[in-house]
Amino acid sequence: MLQPIGDRVIIEIQDQPEETVGGIVLAENAKEKPTQGKVVAVGTGRVLDNGEKVAPVVSEGDVVMFDKYAGTKVNDGDQEYLVMHESDLLAIVK
């Protein structure tokens, strides 16, 4: 498993449904990029200019929303993840 450093988080991408509400199956290139995922690992936090460390807001298991072009895709075995800074997250889904 990957362990993020600093204020980075690792997100397991949640795939979008392949059918629309009307039952139309979407082609691969017509699908929207995913914007939700589950946090699987969290770094230790951000370090401020004065040396103080700020703890992360999210924790493992949180479902989060992010911009469709945020993060860097990485593979660990056969699973694909996104690695991004915590500040790139938009919201925690409750």
N, CA, C and O atoms as a CHARMM CRD file, in Angstrom:
* protein
*
  376
    1    1 MET  N      0.84500  -1.19300   0.00000 PROA 1      0.00000
    2    1 MET  CA     0.00000   0.00000   0.00000 PROA 1      0.00000
    3    1 MET  C      0.87800   1.24000   0.00000 PROA 1      0.00000
    4    1 MET  O      1.97600   1.24000   0.55700 PROA 1      0.00000
    5    2 LEU  N      0.39200   2.27500  -0.61900 PROA 2      0.00000
    6    2 LEU  CA     1.09600   3.54100  -0.68100 PROA 2      0.00000
    7    2 LEU  C      0.83900   4.35300   0.57900 PROA 2      0.00000
    8    2 LEU  O     -0.25900   4.30500   1.13400 PROA 2      0.00000
    9    3 GLN  N      1.84600   5.10300   1.03700 PROA 3      0.00000
   10    3 GLN  CA     1.69200   5.98900   2.18600 PROA 3      0.00000
   11    3 GLN  C      2.01200   7.41600   1.74000 PROA 3      0.00000
   12    3 GLN  O      3.15700   7.70300   1.39000 PROA 3      0.00000
   13    4 PRO  N      1.02100   8.31900   1.74600 PROA 4      0.00000
   14    4 PRO  CA     1.28100   9.68900   1.31900 PROA 4      0.00000
   15    4 PRO  C      2.11600  10.44200   2.34500 PROA 4      0.00000
   16    4 PRO  O      2.13100  10.09700   3.52600 PROA 4      0.00000
   17    5 ILE  N      2.80900  11.47100   1.87700 PROA 5      0.00000
   18    5 ILE  CA     3.60600  12.29900   2.77700 PROA 5      0.00000
   19    5 ILE  C      3.03000  13.71300   2.80500 PROA 5      0.00000
   20    5 ILE  O      2.33700  14.13300   1.87900 PROA 5      0.00000
   21    6 GLY  N      3.32600  14.43200   3.87500 PROA 6      0.00000
   22    6 GLY  CA     2.87000  15.81000   4.00200 PROA 6      0.00000
   23    6 GLY  C      1.36500  15.91900   4.01500 PROA 6      0.00000
   24    6 GLY  O      0.68300  15.18000   4.72400 PROA 6      0.00000
   25    7 ASP  N      0.84600  16.85400   3.21800 PROA 7      0.00000
   26    7 ASP  CA    -0.59900  17.10000   3.20100 PROA 7      0.00000
   27    7 ASP  C     -1.29800  16.38000   2.05500 PROA 7      0.00000
   28    7 ASP  O     -2.36800  16.80700   1.62300 PROA 7      0.00000
   29    8 ARG  N     -0.72000  15.31300   1.56500 PROA 8      0.00000
   30    8 ARG  CA    -1.32300  14.57100   0.45400 PROA 8      0.00000
   31    8 ARG  C     -2.25900  13.47500   0.96600 PROA 8      0.00000
   32    8 ARG  O     -2.10700  12.96800   2.07700 PROA 8      0.00000
   33    9 VAL  N     -3.22700  13.12700   0.12100 PROA 9      0.00000
   34    9 VAL  CA    -4.14900  12.03600   0.40800 PROA 9      0.00000
   35    9 VAL  C     -4.20300  11.11900  -0.80100 PROA 9      0.00000
   36    9 VAL  O     -3.97300  11.55200  -1.93000 PROA 9      0.00000
   37   10 ILE  N     -4.50800   9.85200  -0.56100 PROA 10     0.00000
   38   10 ILE  CA    -4.67500   8.87800  -1.63600 PROA 10     0.00000
   39   10 ILE  C     -6.14500   8.50300  -1.68200 PROA 10     0.00000
   40   10 ILE  O     -6.75000   8.15300  -0.66800 PROA 10     0.00000
   41   11 ILE  N     -6.70900   8.58400  -2.89100 PROA 11     0.00000
   42   11 ILE  CA    -8.13500   8.37900  -3.07200 PROA 11     0.00000
   43   11 ILE  C     -8.38300   7.23200  -4.03200 PROA 11     0.00000
   44   11 ILE  O     -7.78900   7.16800  -5.10800 PROA 11     0.00000
   45   12 GLU  N     -9.26700   6.32600  -3.63400 PROA 12     0.00000
   46   12 GLU  CA    -9.72800   5.25300  -4.51100 PROA 12     0.00000
   47   12 GLU  C    -10.90900   5.80900  -5.29600 PROA 12     0.00000
   48   12 GLU  O    -11.92500   6.18900  -4.71600 PROA 12     0.00000
   49   13 ILE  N    -10.77200   5.85300  -6.59800 PROA 13     0.00000
   50   13 ILE  CA   -11.76800   6.47200  -7.45500 PROA 13     0.00000
   51   13 ILE  C    -13.02800   5.62200  -7.49100 PROA 13     0.00000
   52   13 ILE  O    -12.95500   4.40100  -7.62400 PROA 13     0.00000
   53   14 GLN  N    -14.18700   6.27000  -7.37400 PROA 14     0.00000
   54   14 GLN  CA   -15.46900   5.59000  -7.49900 PROA 14     0.00000
   55   14 GLN  C    -15.96000   5.78800  -8.92500 PROA 14     0.00000
   56   14 GLN  O    -16.17600   6.91800  -9.36200 PROA 14     0.00000
   57   15 ASP  N    -16.13600   4.68800  -9.64700 PROA 15     0.00000
   58   15 ASP  CA   -16.56600   4.75900 -11.04100 PROA 15     0.00000
   59   15 ASP  C    -17.98300   5.28400 -11.15500 PROA 15     0.00000
   60   15 ASP  O    -18.83300   5.03300 -10.30000 PROA 15     0.00000
   61   16 GLN  N    -18.21600   6.01900 -12.23100 PROA 16     0.00000
   62   16 GLN  CA   -19.54300   6.53400 -12.54300 PROA 16     0.00000
   63   16 GLN  C    -20.36600   5.41000 -13.17200 PROA 16     0.00000
   64   16 GLN  O    -19.79500   4.50500 -13.78100 PROA 16     0.00000
   65   17 PRO  N    -21.67400   5.44700 -13.03900 PROA 17     0.00000
   66   17 PRO  CA   -22.51100   4.42300 -13.66000 PROA 17     0.00000
   67   17 PRO  C    -22.35400   4.44000 -15.18300 PROA 17     0.00000
   68   17 PRO  O    -22.13500   5.49100 -15.78400 PROA 17     0.00000
   69   18 GLU  N    -22.46900   3.25500 -15.79600 PROA 18     0.00000
   70   18 GLU  CA   -22.31200   3.14200 -17.23600 PROA 18     0.00000
   71   18 GLU  C    -23.60100   3.38800 -17.99600 PROA 18     0.00000
   72   18 GLU  O    -23.58200   3.46600 -19.22400 PROA 18     0.00000
   73   19 GLU  N    -24.73500   3.51300 -17.29000 PROA 19     0.00000
   74   19 GLU  CA   -26.01600   3.77400 -17.93500 PROA 19     0.00000
   75   19 GLU  C    -26.58900   5.07900 -17.42000 PROA 19     0.00000
   76   19 GLU  O    -26.34900   5.46300 -16.27500 PROA 19     0.00000
   77   20 THR  N    -27.34400   5.75800 -18.26300 PROA 20     0.00000
   78   20 THR  CA   -28.07000   6.94200 -17.84300 PROA 20     0.00000
   79   20 THR  C    -29.35900   6.50500 -17.17100 PROA 20     0.00000
   80   20 THR  O    -29.67100   5.31500 -17.13100 PROA 20     0.00000
   81   21 VAL  N    -30.10000   7.45200 -16.64800 PROA 21     0.00000
   82   21 VAL  CA   -31.36700   7.15100 -15.98400 PROA 21     0.00000
   83   21 VAL  C    -32.33700   6.49600 -16.96900 PROA 21     0.00000
   84   21 VAL  O    -33.12900   5.63900 -16.57800 PROA 21     0.00000
   85   22 GLY  N    -32.27900   6.89100 -18.23400 PROA 22     0.00000
   86   22 GLY  CA   -33.16300   6.33100 -19.23900 PROA 22     0.00000
   87   22 GLY  C    -32.72900   4.97500 -19.75100 PROA 22     0.00000
   88   22 GLY  O    -33.40000   4.40100 -20.60900 PROA 22     0.00000
   89   23 GLY  N    -31.61000   4.44100 -19.24400 PROA 23     0.00000
   90   23 GLY  CA   -31.14800   3.12300 -19.63200 PROA 23     0.00000
   91   23 GLY  C    -30.19800   3.10400 -20.81400 PROA 23     0.00000
   92   23 GLY  O    -29.87500   2.03000 -21.32200 PROA 23     0.00000
   93   24 ILE  N    -29.74200   4.26800 -21.26600 PROA 24     0.00000
   94   24 ILE  CA   -28.80900   4.33000 -22.38500 PROA 24     0.00000
   95   24 ILE  C    -27.40500   4.01300 -21.88000 PROA 24     0.00000
   96   24 ILE  O    -26.93800   4.62300 -20.91900 PROA 24     0.00000
   97   25 VAL  N    -26.73300   3.06600 -22.52000 PROA 25     0.00000
   98   25 VAL  CA   -25.36500   2.70200 -22.13800 PROA 25     0.00000
   99   25 VAL  C    -24.41300   3.68400 -22.79400 PROA 25     0.00000
  100   25 VAL  O    -24.46500   3.90100 -24.00400 PROA 25     0.00000
  101   26 LEU  N    -23.52800   4.28700 -21.97200 PROA 26     0.00000
  102   26 LEU  CA   -22.60000   5.29300 -22.47500 PROA 26     0.00000
  103   26 LEU  C    -21.33000   4.65800 -23.02100 PROA 26     0.00000
  104   26 LEU  O    -20.83000   3.68100 -22.46200 PROA 26     0.00000
  105   27 ALA  N    -20.81100   5.20800 -24.10500 PROA 27     0.00000
  106   27 ALA  CA   -19.51900   4.78100 -24.62900 PROA 27     0.00000
  107   27 ALA  C    -18.42100   5.26200 -23.69100 PROA 27     0.00000
  108   27 ALA  O    -18.61400   6.22600 -22.95100 PROA 27     0.00000
  109   28 GLU  N    -17.28300   4.60300 -23.71700 PROA 28     0.00000
  110   28 GLU  CA   -16.17100   4.93200 -22.81400 PROA 28     0.00000
  111   28 GLU  C    -15.75000   6.39400 -22.93400 PROA 28     0.00000
  112   28 GLU  O    -15.48200   7.03500 -21.91700 PROA 28     0.00000
  113   29 ASN  N    -15.68600   6.93600 -24.15100 PROA 29     0.00000
  114   29 ASN  CA   -15.23100   8.31600 -24.33400 PROA 29     0.00000
  115   29 ASN  C    -16.31300   9.34400 -24.02900 PROA 29     0.00000
  116   29 ASN  O    -16.01500  10.53800 -23.99300 PROA 29     0.00000
  117   30 ALA  N    -17.55100   8.92800 -23.80900 PROA 30     0.00000
  118   30 ALA  CA   -18.64000   9.85600 -23.48800 PROA 30     0.00000
  119   30 ALA  C    -18.85200  10.00800 -21.98500 PROA 30     0.00000
  120   30 ALA  O    -19.62200  10.86700 -21.55500 PROA 30     0.00000
  121   31 LYS  N    -18.18600   9.19600 -21.19200 PROA 31     0.00000
  122   31 LYS  CA   -18.35600   9.25000 -19.74200 PROA 31     0.00000
  123   31 LYS  C    -17.64400  10.47400 -19.16600 PROA 31     0.00000
  124   31 LYS  O    -16.59900  10.89900 -19.65900 PROA 31     0.00000
  125   32 GLU  N    -18.23300  11.01700 -18.12400 PROA 32     0.00000
  126   32 GLU  CA   -17.59600  12.10400 -17.38700 PROA 32     0.00000
  127   32 GLU  C    -16.47300  11.52700 -16.53100 PROA 32     0.00000
  128   32 GLU  O    -16.54000  10.37800 -16.09600 PROA 32     0.00000
  129   33 LYS  N    -15.43300  12.34000 -16.29200 PROA 33     0.00000
  130   33 LYS  CA   -14.37200  11.90500 -15.39000 PROA 33     0.00000
  131   33 LYS  C    -14.94400  11.85000 -13.97500 PROA 33     0.00000
  132   33 LYS  O    -15.77200  12.68700 -13.61600 PROA 33     0.00000
  133   34 PRO  N    -14.51800  10.88300 -13.16900 PROA 34     0.00000
  134   34 PRO  CA   -15.05400  10.76700 -11.80700 PROA 34     0.00000
  135   34 PRO  C    -14.68700  11.97800 -10.95100 PROA 34     0.00000
  136   34 PRO  O    -13.62100  12.57100 -11.11900 PROA 34     0.00000
  137   35 THR  N    -15.57800  12.33300 -10.04000 PROA 35     0.00000
  138   35 THR  CA   -15.33800  13.45800  -9.13600 PROA 35     0.00000
  139   35 THR  C    -15.55600  13.07400  -7.68100 PROA 35     0.00000
  140   35 THR  O    -15.58200  13.94400  -6.81100 PROA 35     0.00000
  141   36 GLN  N    -15.71300  11.78400  -7.40600 PROA 36     0.00000
  142   36 GLN  CA   -15.86600  11.31000  -6.03800 PROA 36     0.00000
  143   36 GLN  C    -14.97200  10.11100  -5.81600 PROA 36     0.00000
  144   36 GLN  O    -14.67300   9.35400  -6.74000 PROA 36     0.00000
  145   37 GLY  N    -14.54900   9.95300  -4.57200 PROA 37     0.00000
  146   37 GLY  CA   -13.74600   8.80100  -4.23300 PROA 37     0.00000
  147   37 GLY  C    -13.65800   8.62300  -2.73200 PROA 37     0.00000
  148   37 GLY  O    -14.09800   9.47100  -1.95700 PROA 37     0.00000
  149   38 LYS  N    -13.07900   7.50000  -2.34000 PROA 38     0.00000
  150   38 LYS  CA   -12.92900   7.15700  -0.93000 PROA 38     0.00000
  151   38 LYS  C    -11.47500   7.34700  -0.53900 PROA 38     0.00000
  152   38 LYS  O    -10.57700   6.86400  -1.23000 PROA 38     0.00000
  153   39 VAL  N    -11.23300   8.04700   0.56400 PROA 39     0.00000
  154   39 VAL  CA    -9.88200   8.27100   1.06000 PROA 39     0.00000
  155   39 VAL  C     -9.36400   6.97400   1.65500 PROA 39     0.00000
  156   39 VAL  O     -9.97400   6.42400   2.57200 PROA 39     0.00000
  157   40 VAL  N     -8.23400   6.47500   1.13600 PROA 40     0.00000
  158   40 VAL  CA    -7.67300   5.22900   1.63600 PROA 40     0.00000
  159   40 VAL  C     -6.41000   5.44600   2.46100 PROA 40     0.00000
  160   40 VAL  O     -6.00800   4.56100   3.21700 PROA 40     0.00000
  161   41 ALA  N     -5.77500   6.62000   2.32700 PROA 41     0.00000
  162   41 ALA  CA    -4.59100   6.92900   3.12800 PROA 41     0.00000
  163   41 ALA  C     -4.43300   8.43700   3.22100 PROA 41     0.00000
  164   41 ALA  O     -4.75400   9.16100   2.27900 PROA 41     0.00000
  165   42 VAL  N     -3.93500   8.90900   4.36400 PROA 42     0.00000
  166   42 VAL  CA    -3.76400  10.34200   4.62000 PROA 42     0.00000
  167   42 VAL  C     -2.35200  10.58100   5.13300 PROA 42     0.00000
  168   42 VAL  O     -1.83700   9.81800   5.95100 PROA 42     0.00000
  169   43 GLY  N     -1.73100  11.65500   4.63900 PROA 43     0.00000
  170   43 GLY  CA    -0.39700  12.03300   5.10800 PROA 43     0.00000
  171   43 GLY  C     -0.45900  12.60100   6.52000 PROA 43     0.00000
  172   43 GLY  O     -1.52100  12.64200   7.14100 PROA 43     0.00000
  173   44 THR  N      0.68900  13.03500   7.01400 PROA 44     0.00000
  174   44 THR  CA     0.79100  13.52300   8.39200 PROA 44     0.00000
  175   44 THR  C      0.28500  14.93900   8.57600 PROA 44     0.00000
  176   44 THR  O      0.01900  15.34900   9.70600 PROA 44     0.00000
  177   45 GLY  N      0.14600  15.69900   7.50400 PROA 45     0.00000
  178   45 GLY  CA    -0.37400  17.06400   7.60100 PROA 45     0.00000
  179   45 GLY  C      0.55900  18.08000   6.97700 PROA 45     0.00000
  180   45 GLY  O      1.68900  17.77000   6.59800 PROA 45     0.00000
  181   46 ARG  N      0.05700  19.30000   6.87900 PROA 46     0.00000
  182   46 ARG  CA     0.79700  20.40000   6.25100 PROA 46     0.00000
  183   46 ARG  C      1.65700  21.10300   7.28800 PROA 46     0.00000
  184   46 ARG  O      1.24300  21.27600   8.43400 PROA 46     0.00000
  185   47 VAL  N      2.85600  21.50700   6.88200 PROA 47     0.00000
  186   47 VAL  CA     3.75900  22.23800   7.75900 PROA 47     0.00000
  187   47 VAL  C      3.71600  23.70900   7.36500 PROA 47     0.00000
  188   47 VAL  O      3.96500  24.05800   6.21100 PROA 47     0.00000
  189   48 LEU  N      3.39800  24.56900   8.33000 PROA 48     0.00000
  190   48 LEU  CA     3.34500  26.00900   8.08900 PROA 48     0.00000
  191   48 LEU  C      4.75000  26.59200   8.03100 PROA 48     0.00000
  192   48 LEU  O      5.72400  25.92000   8.37400 PROA 48     0.00000
  193   49 ASP  N      4.85100  27.85000   7.59500 PROA 49     0.00000
  194   49 ASP  CA     6.14800  28.51900   7.48400 PROA 49     0.00000
  195   49 ASP  C      6.87400  28.62400   8.82600 PROA 49     0.00000
  196   49 ASP  O      8.10400  28.63100   8.86400 PROA 49     0.00000
  197   50 ASN  N      6.12200  28.70600   9.92800 PROA 50     0.00000
  198   50 ASN  CA     6.74900  28.81000  11.25100 PROA 50     0.00000
  199   50 ASN  C      7.12200  27.44400  11.83500 PROA 50     0.00000
  200   50 ASN  O      7.58500  27.37000  12.97300 PROA 50     0.00000
  201   51 GLY  N      6.92500  26.35900  11.06900 PROA 51     0.00000
  202   51 GLY  CA     7.29200  25.02300  11.51500 PROA 51     0.00000
  203   51 GLY  C      6.17700  24.25500  12.19700 PROA 51     0.00000
  204   51 GLY  O      6.33300  23.07200  12.49800 PROA 51     0.00000
  205   52 GLU  N      5.05300  24.91400  12.44300 PROA 52     0.00000
  206   52 GLU  CA     3.92500  24.25400  13.09000 PROA 52     0.00000
  207   52 GLU  C      3.22800  23.32300  12.09100 PROA 52     0.00000
  208   52 GLU  O      3.08100  23.65900  10.91500 PROA 52     0.00000
  209   53 LYS  N      2.80200  22.15600  12.57200 PROA 53     0.00000
  210   53 LYS  CA     2.12800  21.18100  11.71300 PROA 53     0.00000
  211   53 LYS  C      0.62200  21.26100  11.92100 PROA 53     0.00000
  212   53 LYS  O      0.13600  21.27300  13.05200 PROA 53     0.00000
  213   54 VAL  N     -0.12000  21.31600  10.79100 PROA 54     0.00000
  214   54 VAL  CA    -1.58100  21.35100  10.81700 PROA 54     0.00000
  215   54 VAL  C     -2.08700  19.96100  10.45300 PROA 54     0.00000
  216   54 VAL  O     -1.76200  19.43100   9.39100 PROA 54     0.00000
  217   55 ALA  N     -2.88200  19.37800  11.34000 PROA 55     0.00000
  218   55 ALA  CA    -3.41200  18.02700  11.11400 PROA 55     0.00000
  219   55 ALA  C     -4.39100  18.02500   9.94200 PROA 55     0.00000
  220   55 ALA  O     -5.07600  19.02100   9.71100 PROA 55     0.00000
  221   56 PRO  N     -4.46500  16.91900   9.20000 PROA 56     0.00000
  222   56 PRO  CA    -5.40900  16.83400   8.08300 PROA 56     0.00000
  223   56 PRO  C     -6.86200  16.87400   8.55900 PROA 56     0.00000
  224   56 PRO  O     -7.17300  16.43800   9.66700 PROA 56     0.00000
  225   57 VAL  N     -7.74400  17.40000   7.70800 PROA 57     0.00000
  226   57 VAL  CA    -9.17800  17.47800   8.02300 PROA 57     0.00000
  227   57 VAL  C     -9.86300  16.15500   7.69000 PROA 57     0.00000
  228   57 VAL  O    -10.76300  15.72300   8.41000 PROA 57     0.00000
  229   58 VAL  N     -9.44100  15.51300   6.60800 PROA 58     0.00000
  230   58 VAL  CA   -10.05200  14.24700   6.19900 PROA 58     0.00000
  231   58 VAL  C     -9.36300  13.08000   6.88600 PROA 58     0.00000
  232   58 VAL  O     -8.23400  13.19600   7.36400 PROA 58     0.00000
  233   59 SER  N    -10.06000  11.96000   6.92600 PROA 59     0.00000
  234   59 SER  CA    -9.46500  10.75600   7.49000 PROA 59     0.00000
  235   59 SER  C     -9.79500   9.57500   6.59100 PROA 59     0.00000
  236   59 SER  O    -10.64300   9.67700   5.70500 PROA 59     0.00000
  237   60 GLU  N     -9.12400   8.45900   6.82100 PROA 60     0.00000
  238   60 GLU  CA    -9.35400   7.25800   6.02000 PROA 60     0.00000
  239   60 GLU  C    -10.81700   6.84700   6.11100 PROA 60     0.00000
  240   60 GLU  O    -11.41300   6.85900   7.18800 PROA 60     0.00000
  241   61 GLY  N    -11.38200   6.48400   4.96800 PROA 61     0.00000
  242   61 GLY  CA   -12.77200   6.06400   4.91400 PROA 61     0.00000
  243   61 GLY  C    -13.73200   7.15700   4.50400 PROA 61     0.00000
  244   61 GLY  O    -14.86700   6.85700   4.13200 PROA 61     0.00000
  245   62 ASP  N    -13.31900   8.43100   4.55900 PROA 62     0.00000
  246   62 ASP  CA   -14.18800   9.52600   4.13300 PROA 62     0.00000
  247   62 ASP  C    -14.43000   9.44300   2.62700 PROA 62     0.00000
  248   62 ASP  O    -13.52200   9.10000   1.87000 PROA 62     0.00000
  249   63 VAL  N    -15.63400   9.75100   2.19700 PROA 63     0.00000
  250   63 VAL  CA   -15.94700   9.87900   0.77400 PROA 63     0.00000
  251   63 VAL  C    -15.87100  11.36600   0.46300 PROA 63     0.00000
  252   63 VAL  O    -16.53400  12.17700   1.10900 PROA 63     0.00000
  253   64 VAL  N    -15.06000  11.72200  -0.53100 PROA 64     0.00000
  254   64 VAL  CA   -14.79200  13.12300  -0.82400 PROA 64     0.00000
  255   64 VAL  C    -15.11500  13.45300  -2.27500 PROA 64     0.00000
  256   64 VAL  O    -15.18700  12.57100  -3.13000 PROA 64     0.00000
  257   65 MET  N    -15.30900  14.74600  -2.53200 PROA 65     0.00000
  258   65 MET  CA   -15.48900  15.26200  -3.88900 PROA 65     0.00000
  259   65 MET  C    -14.24800  16.06600  -4.25600 PROA 65     0.00000
  260   65 MET  O    -13.63900  16.71900  -3.40900 PROA 65     0.00000
  261   66 PHE  N    -13.88700  16.00400  -5.53800 PROA 66     0.00000
  262   66 PHE  CA   -12.71800  16.74300  -6.01700 PROA 66     0.00000
  263   66 PHE  C    -12.97300  17.17400  -7.45200 PROA 66     0.00000
  264   66 PHE  O    -13.87500  16.66300  -8.11500 PROA 66     0.00000
  265   67 ASP  N    -12.17000  18.11600  -7.92300 PROA 67     0.00000
  266   67 ASP  CA   -12.27400  18.59300  -9.30000 PROA 67     0.00000
  267   67 ASP  C    -11.90800  17.46800 -10.24700 PROA 67     0.00000
  268   67 ASP  O    -11.02700  16.66700  -9.93300 PROA 67     0.00000
  269   68 LYS  N    -12.55800  17.38500 -11.39600 PROA 68     0.00000
  270   68 LYS  CA   -12.34100  16.25700 -12.30500 PROA 68     0.00000
  271   68 LYS  C    -10.92400  16.17200 -12.85400 PROA 68     0.00000
  272   68 LYS  O    -10.52000  15.11000 -13.32700 PROA 68     0.00000
  273   69 TYR  N    -10.15400  17.26000 -12.80600 PROA 69     0.00000
  274   69 TYR  CA    -8.78200  17.22200 -13.31000 PROA 69     0.00000
  275   69 TYR  C     -7.73900  17.29700 -12.18800 PROA 69     0.00000
  276   69 TYR  O     -6.55700  17.50700 -12.46200 PROA 69     0.00000
  277   70 ALA  N     -8.15800  17.12900 -10.94400 PROA 70     0.00000
  278   70 ALA  CA    -7.23700  17.21000  -9.80500 PROA 70     0.00000
  279   70 ALA  C     -6.46600  15.91000  -9.62700 PROA 70     0.00000
  280   70 ALA  O     -6.92700  14.84200 -10.03000 PROA 70     0.00000
  281   71 GLY  N     -5.30300  16.01100  -9.02800 PROA 71     0.00000
  282   71 GLY  CA    -4.54000  14.84200  -8.63100 PROA 71     0.00000
  283   71 GLY  C     -3.71900  14.19900  -9.73000 PROA 71     0.00000
  284   71 GLY  O     -3.77600  14.58400 -10.89700 PROA 71     0.00000
  285   72 THR  N     -2.95800  13.20800  -9.31400 PROA 72     0.00000
  286   72 THR  CA    -2.09800  12.43400 -10.19800 PROA 72     0.00000
  287   72 THR  C     -2.49800  10.97300 -10.07400 PROA 72     0.00000
  288   72 THR  O     -2.57200  10.43600  -8.96900 PROA 72     0.00000
  289   73 LYS  N     -2.75800  10.32600 -11.21400 PROA 73     0.00000
  290   73 LYS  CA    -3.12300   8.90800 -11.19200 PROA 73     0.00000
  291   73 LYS  C     -1.88600   8.05900 -10.94900 PROA 73     0.00000
  292   73 LYS  O     -0.83700   8.28000 -11.55500 PROA 73     0.00000
  293   74 VAL  N     -2.02000   7.08100 -10.05200 PROA 74     0.00000
  294   74 VAL  CA    -0.95800   6.11300  -9.78600 PROA 74     0.00000
  295   74 VAL  C     -1.58900   4.72500  -9.70100 PROA 74     0.00000
  296   74 VAL  O     -2.75800   4.58400  -9.34400 PROA 74     0.00000
  297   75 ASN  N     -0.81400   3.72200 -10.02800 PROA 75     0.00000
  298   75 ASN  CA    -1.26500   2.33500  -9.93600 PROA 75     0.00000
  299   75 ASN  C     -0.47900   1.62400  -8.84900 PROA 75     0.00000
  300   75 ASN  O      0.73600   1.78600  -8.73500 PROA 75     0.00000
  301   76 ASP  N     -1.18800   0.83600  -8.05200 PROA 76     0.00000
  302   76 ASP  CA    -0.57700  -0.02200  -7.04600 PROA 76     0.00000
  303   76 ASP  C     -1.16700  -1.40700  -7.28200 PROA 76     0.00000
  304   76 ASP  O     -2.28500  -1.70000  -6.85700 PROA 76     0.00000
  305   77 GLY  N     -0.41100  -2.24400  -7.95800 PROA 77     0.00000
  306   77 GLY  CA    -0.95000  -3.53500  -8.38100 PROA 77     0.00000
  307   77 GLY  C     -1.93600  -3.30800  -9.50200 PROA 77     0.00000
  308   77 GLY  O     -1.61200  -2.65800 -10.49600 PROA 77     0.00000
  309   78 ASP  N     -3.14100  -3.84000  -9.35200 PROA 78     0.00000
  310   78 ASP  CA    -4.15300  -3.65500 -10.38600 PROA 78     0.00000
  311   78 ASP  C     -5.14900  -2.54600 -10.04200 PROA 78     0.00000
  312   78 ASP  O     -6.09800  -2.31400 -10.79100 PROA 78     0.00000
  313   79 GLN  N     -4.94500  -1.87000  -8.93100 PROA 79     0.00000
  314   79 GLN  CA    -5.85000  -0.80400  -8.48600 PROA 79     0.00000
  315   79 GLN  C     -5.29900   0.56400  -8.87900 PROA 79     0.00000
  316   79 GLN  O     -4.09800   0.80700  -8.75700 PROA 79     0.00000
  317   80 GLU  N     -6.17100   1.46000  -9.35000 PROA 80     0.00000
  318   80 GLU  CA    -5.77300   2.81600  -9.72000 PROA 80     0.00000
  319   80 GLU  C     -6.23200   3.79000  -8.63900 PROA 80     0.00000
  320   80 GLU  O     -7.36600   3.71900  -8.16600 PROA 80     0.00000
  321   81 TYR  N     -5.34100   4.69500  -8.25700 PROA 81     0.00000
  322   81 TYR  CA    -5.62000   5.68800  -7.21600 PROA 81     0.00000
  323   81 TYR  C     -5.29800   7.08300  -7.73100 PROA 81     0.00000
  324   81 TYR  O     -4.60800   7.24400  -8.73800 PROA 81     0.00000
  325   82 LEU  N     -5.80800   8.08900  -7.02400 PROA 82     0.00000
  326   82 LEU  CA    -5.42300   9.47100  -7.24200 PROA 82     0.00000
  327   82 LEU  C     -4.67200   9.95000  -6.01600 PROA 82     0.00000
  328   82 LEU  O     -5.09700   9.70600  -4.88700 PROA 82     0.00000
  329   83 VAL  N     -3.55300  10.63300  -6.23500 PROA 83     0.00000
  330   83 VAL  CA    -2.80500  11.25800  -5.15100 PROA 83     0.00000
  331   83 VAL  C     -2.93300  12.75700  -5.34600 PROA 83     0.00000
  332   83 VAL  O     -2.61800  13.28100  -6.41400 PROA 83     0.00000
  333   84 MET  N     -3.40100  13.45400  -4.30100 PROA 84     0.00000
  334   84 MET  CA    -3.56200  14.90600  -4.41100 PROA 84     0.00000
  335   84 MET  C     -3.35200  15.56800  -3.06400 PROA 84     0.00000
  336   84 MET  O     -3.39200  14.91900  -2.01900 PROA 84     0.00000
  337   85 HSD  N     -3.12800  16.87100  -3.10900 PROA 85     0.00000
  338   85 HSD  CA    -3.02800  17.65200  -1.87800 PROA 85     0.00000
  339   85 HSD  C     -4.41200  17.76300  -1.25600 PROA 85     0.00000
  340   85 HSD  O     -5.42100  17.81500  -1.96000 PROA 85     0.00000
  341   86 GLU  N     -4.44700  17.80000   0.05500 PROA 86     0.00000
  342   86 GLU  CA    -5.72600  17.91800   0.74600 PROA 86     0.00000
  343   86 GLU  C     -6.45700  19.19300   0.33100 PROA 86     0.00000
  344   86 GLU  O     -7.68800  19.21500   0.30100 PROA 86     0.00000
  345   87 SER  N     -5.72400  20.24300   0.01400 PROA 87     0.00000
  346   87 SER  CA    -6.35000  21.50100  -0.39000 PROA 87     0.00000
  347   87 SER  C     -7.06400  21.39000  -1.73700 PROA 87     0.00000
  348   87 SER  O     -7.87300  22.25900  -2.06200 PROA 87     0.00000
  349   88 ASP  N     -6.79100  20.34600  -2.53500 PROA 88     0.00000
  350   88 ASP  CA    -7.48900  20.14000  -3.80800 PROA 88     0.00000
  351   88 ASP  C     -8.85400  19.49200  -3.63300 PROA 88     0.00000
  352   88 ASP  O     -9.62400  19.41400  -4.59000 PROA 88     0.00000
  353   89 LEU  N     -9.16500  19.02800  -2.43600 PROA 89     0.00000
  354   89 LEU  CA   -10.47300  18.42300  -2.17500 PROA 89     0.00000
  355   89 LEU  C    -11.51900  19.51600  -2.03700 PROA 89     0.00000
  356   89 LEU  O    -11.24600  20.58300  -1.48800 PROA 89     0.00000
  357   90 LEU  N    -12.71800  19.24400  -2.53700 PROA 90     0.00000
  358   90 LEU  CA   -13.79100  20.24300  -2.49000 PROA 90     0.00000
  359   90 LEU  C    -14.72400  20.05100  -1.30300 PROA 90     0.00000
  360   90 LEU  O    -15.16500  21.03300  -0.70600 PROA 90     0.00000
  361   91 ALA  N    -15.03600  18.79400  -0.94500 PROA 91     0.00000
  362   91 ALA  CA   -16.00300  18.54300   0.12200 PROA 91     0.00000
  363   91 ALA  C    -15.90800  17.10800   0.60100 PROA 91     0.00000
  364   91 ALA  O    -15.39300  16.23500  -0.09800 PROA 91     0.00000
  365   92 ILE  N    -16.41300  16.87900   1.80500 PROA 92     0.00000
  366   92 ILE  CA   -16.59800  15.53600   2.34400 PROA 92     0.00000
  367   92 ILE  C    -18.07600  15.21300   2.18500 PROA 92     0.00000
  368   92 ILE  O    -18.93200  15.99100   2.60500 PROA 92     0.00000
  369   93 VAL  N    -18.37800  14.06500   1.58000 PROA 93     0.00000
  370   93 VAL  CA   -19.76700  13.66200   1.36400 PROA 93     0.00000
  371   93 VAL  C    -20.25200  12.95000   2.62700 PROA 93     0.00000
  372   93 VAL  O    -19.65600  11.96300   3.05900 PROA 93     0.00000
  373   94 LYS  N    -21.31600  13.44800   3.20500 PROA 94     0.00000
  374   94 LYS  CA   -21.87400  12.86400   4.43700 PROA 94     0.00000
  375   94 LYS  C    -23.05900  11.99400   4.11400 PROA 94     0.00000
  376   94 LYS  O    -23.66400  11.41600   5.01600 PROA 94     0.00000
